[in-house]
Amino acid sequence: MVTFEGTGVKNLKLRGGIYYWRQKIGGVQYSESLQTAKRDEAIKRMAEKVHTAKSGEVLKEKKMTKQQDTSTGWVDYWPQLKVLDCTIRDGGLMNNHQFSDEFVRGVHKALVASGVDYMEVGYKADKKLFSPSEYGAWKSCTEDTLNRFFGDEDPGVKISVMVDIGRTDEEDIKPCDQSVIDLIRVACYIHQIPAALDMVKAAKDKGYEVSVNLMAISTVPEFELNKGLEMIGKSETDMVYLVDSFGSLYFEQIGDLMRRYLDAMGKSKQVGIHAHNNQQMAYANTIFAAIHGATMLDSTIDGLGRGAGNCPTELLLGFLRNPKFKQRPIIEAVEKLTLPLRDQIDWGYSIPYMISGQMNEHPRSAMKLRESDKKNEFVRFYDEITGQ
């Protein structure tokens, strides 16, 4: 791999826009940053270093100013950034939410110890549509289930649940002061925004924090998206999420969408990011969105989530550098909880999910393949999806 570019001047090299001096003098190999992107200044500094080295003097580095040190922005942290871990909710889409009590308690313990801000425990799905005989307790998240886990104690982390428009009985959502839940996330498609905003108002009236998670955004025409965001921006919601449901977006698209989301929300609402990993972009897109204004960041332990999974919590906490976040509890949870689970559930990046992401399609066909005895017949799947 080439790391340096020639500059036409012997011993002066350019790497990443910064000039370096490389030269062997008196049997000593010097290789140092000149701490400048200006060619004339670099030549001057190199000459000074050569003179000093040949005269036998001790080289003294000039102290970098903040303007010269291009790395200073990466050792700071932004306290306004919040992490919502949705391991149980999104991961539950891979096993009908049939997690053991020990698994859920283990995830909860890890998240509290790690300092993340929210734990999303599942859905508020209507039991008439999703039978408890087929789906685990975290598909419906009744108050009885929540009280059994958390009782009267402070959970140590804010609790979130998701409600799907058309799949939730509003009567199942009790007033906030009668529930352990803090945040209701209303998930909808573009054509469901009016119904979603009715649900937003109902949840706000009951005292909850509320978000709108606008799904499958990569399939929405620009005019419809702008109109939808305008409606959400005028609503009572506290936040709106940019959701890459199919894992098809690249960071350039994330940047464009972030500008539109932020413009529509103004200063009164937060913008969040929920990314899927079909093209190995979930982590990159999440941190790109954070750099460009997102303040609510979704992740899951070990990337556990539907299909290709999500931005891994352990990766995200390492990037954020906030001293309140601790990686070790999450790494321990990977070792003790999700690593053994991989023997039972297939999730994470694979070629079929890559193909569905690149084709901007729902990963259901890839999930079906990965659950079959032909899960590694990638070429056949590629030909079927692309029509070749």
N, C-alpha and C positions, 0 to 999 in steps of 0.2 A: 504493500500500500504506500503510495506517495504521500508524504506528510508535509513536504516543503515545496514551494514553487520558486523557481529561479527568478532573479530580479535584474540580471545583467551586470551585477556588481559582485565580484568574487567575495565569498564569505558572508554575504548579506542574503538572507532568505525571508520569504513571506509565508506565514502560516496563519490561517483564520483572520486575515486582515491586519495582523500585527507582525512587525519586523523582528527577526532574530539574527543574532551574530553567532556564527559557527567558524571556529578557526583553531588550529593547533599551533601553539607557541611554546618553545622551550620544552617540548615533550608533553605539554599539558593540553588536553582538548577542552576548549571553551565552547559552551553552547548555552546562550542566555537570551532571554527576552530583552528587547530594547524598549519595550513598553510604549511604543508609539506606532501609529498607523501612517505617519507622515514620512515620506521617503527621504527628504533632505535632512530632517531631524535624525532619522535612523542612521544615515551616513555619518553625521557629526558624532553621534553617540558611539558608533562602532569605532571611529578613529580614536576617540578618547579611551575606550577600553583597550584597544590594541596598544596605544602608547603606554598606558598604565601597566599592562601585562608585560611588555618588553622591558620596562624600567624596573620591574621587580616590586612595584608598589602593591599594596593590598587593594583589591577592587572594592570600591564603595558604591553600593546601589543607591541611586537617587530615589527618594521616597515618592511613591506614586500618589498623585492626587486622585480624588474621587472620580474626576472626569477621565483620567487616564486608565484607571482600573475598571475595565469593562466587566469584571466578574462580581462587583460588589452587590448587585441586585440579586444574586443567587444565594447569598448567605443570610438574607433577611427572611422574615415571614410576615404574612398578612393575617392579622388576628380576626378579620371579618369573615374569613373563609370557614364554612361549616361542612362537616362530613356527615352524610346520611348513609349508614350501612344497611343495605337491603338484602343481606344474605338469606334470611329465612323467607322473605316474600318472593324475591326473584328466583332464588334457588328452589323454592317450593314448586315452581313451574316444571321442574324436572322429575318430581316424584309425587305429584298431587298433594304436596304439603304434608306428607306423612313422615315428618321428622320425629324422632324419639324425644321424650322430655329431656333426657340427658344432653342430647345434641343442642337443643334450643337453650337450655340453661348454660351450657358451655359457651355458646356464642355470646349470650348476654353477659356472662362474666368477663369474657375477653374484651368486649366492646366497652364495658364500664372501665376496666383497667387501662384500656388504650386511650381513653379520653375522647372518643368520638362523640358527636353531638346528638345524633338521632339513631335509633334502632327501629327499622321497619319490620314488624313481626308478621305481616301477612295482609290478607284482604278482608273486607267486610262483605263477603259474597252472600247472596240470598240462598239460604239452605233449601229453598224450594227448587232452585236451579242446580245446586251443587250438593248432592246428597252426602251426609256425613259417613255413609257406608263406603263411599268411594274416595272421598277427600278427607285429608287430615284436618285437625282442629284449626290450623292456621289459615285455612281457606276462608273461614267465616269470622274468626277472632271475636267470639262472643265475650261479653263481660265476665261470664263465669270462668272461661278459659283464662282470661287476662288476670282475674283476681286469684285464680289458683296458682298462677306463676308469680305474681307480684304482690298480692295481698294488699295490706295497708302501708307497706314500706315504699320508700322512695326508690324507684327503679335504678336511679343513678345515671340515667340517660333518658332523653326525651323519647317517647314512644310514638311511632307513626304507623298508620295503616293506609291501605289504598282502597278506593272504591271505584269500581268500573261502572260507567254509565250504562244503564240497561240491565245490570247484573246485581244491583244492590237495592235492598229495601230500606228506604230512608228511616223507617221506624226502628230499625236495628241500631241506629246511631243515637245513643243516649246523650244528654247534656254533658258537657265537658267536666263539670264539677262532680259528676257521678261516674266518671271513667278514668282509667289510668292513661288513656290516649291523650296526646298533646297535639298531634298534627294529622289532619285528614288530607290525603292526596287524591284528588279527583282526576281519574284517567279517562281521556276521551279522544275520539277522532275529530277531525276538522268539522264534520257535519253535525257533531253532537255538542258543539260549544254552547248553544242556548240551554240545553238540558244540564250541561255541566255547570253553568253559571247559576242555575237554580239550586243545584246541590251545594255550590260554594256558599250561597247566601244562607241556606239552611244550616250548614255547618258553622258558619260565622255567628249566626244567631244563637247557636248552642255553645259558643265560647271557644271554639277551636282555632288554632292556626290552620290555614288552608292553602293548598297549592293546586294549580291546574297543570297536569302532565299531558301535553298535547302529543299524541303518539303518531308514529309512522310519518314523521315530518318530511322525510326524503321523498315522499310521493305526492306532496301537496303543491298545487300550482301557486306561483308567487302571489297572484291577486288574492286568492282565497286565504293564503297565509297572512298577508298584510291585514285583510279585513278581520280575520279571526283574532289576530294579536291586538288589533284596535279594540275589539269587544272585551277581550280579557283585561287589557290595560285599564278599562273604565270600570271593571268589576271590583268586588270587595276582596278578591283573593290577595294573599300576602306574597305569593311567589308564583312564577310560571317556570316550567321545565322544558328545556330543549331536549327532546327524546329521539335518539337515533335508534329506533326500534329494530331496524334491519341491519345495523352495523355497516351501512353503506357509505357514510359520509367521510370526507377527508377534511383535514384541518382548515384548508382554504374555505370550504363550505361552512364549517363551524364558525369561522371568523365573520363571514357575511351574515349568517343567521344571528350571531350574537349581536351584531350592530342593530339589526332589525328588532330583535327582542328587547334590547335595552332602550331603544328609542321609543318603542310602544309602551313600555312599562314606566318610563320616567324614573323619578327618584324615590317613588313611594313603594315600589315592589322589587323583590329580589328576583334574579334569574338563576336557574339551576341547570345542570347538565346530567343526563342519564345516558350513558354510552354502552353499546354492545360491541363485542370483540371479534366480529366475523372476519375483519381484515387486519387484526392485530392493531387497531387504532383506538381502542377504548381508553387506554391510559393517556396516549398522546393527545387525543381530542379533549379529554377531561382537563388536563393541565393547560392546554391551549385556551380552552374556554375560561378557566380560572384567571389566566393572565389577561384575558380580554373582557373581564367584568363579571363572570359568573361567581356567585358567592355560596351557592348550595351545590355540593359535589356528591354524587352517588357513587358507591363502590360496594363490593362484596368480598368477603374473605376468600382468598385463593381464586377470585374471579367467579365463584359459584353463582350460576344464573342460567337463565333459559338459553339453550343451544350453546353458542360460543362463549357465553358468560359475559361478565362485565369488567369494569376497571377494578383491579385488585386493590383491596383496602391497604394491604401491606406496602404496595408500591406507592400509593397516594400519600400515605402518612410520611413516608420517607422524603418525598418531594416537598411537602408543605413546610417542614422544618419547624413547625410550631412546637415549642418545648412542652406544651400540654399534651401532645400526642405521644404515645409510646408504641413502638413497633413490636416489642418482644411478646406481649400478650397475643397479638394477632399471629405472629409466627408460631407460637405455641399452639394456637387453635388450628392452624394449618396442619401441624404435625399430628395432633391428637384427634382432630375432628374431620377435617375435609380430606386429608390424605387417605384415611381408611374408607371414606365415603366413595372415593373414586373406583373402588371395587364393585360398587353397586350402581352408580350413576355415571353416565358418560356426558361430560360437559367440557367446554374449552375449545380453543381454536382447532379446527381441522379443515381439510380441503373442502368438504361439502358446505360447511358454513362460509368459507371464503367465497365459494361460487355463488351462493345465494346472496351474500352481501354485495358482491360485484354486480350482480344482476338486479340489485335493489328489490329483492323479493323477501317475503316473510320466510323465516327459516323452517317452517313446519315440514317441508319436504325433506330438508336435510336432517331434521330431527328424526323423521320416520325412517330414513335410511340408516342413521346411526343406531337406531334401536333394533334393526333387523340383522339377520345373519349374513347380509351382504354389505355391511357397513363400510367396508374398505374398497368397494368397487367405484372408485372415484371417476374413472373415465366414462363409464356408463352413465353415471349421474350427470357429469358435465355435458355429455351429448344430449341427454334428455332435457336438461334445463335450458341449454342454449339452442336447442332445435337442430343440432348438427347430425 
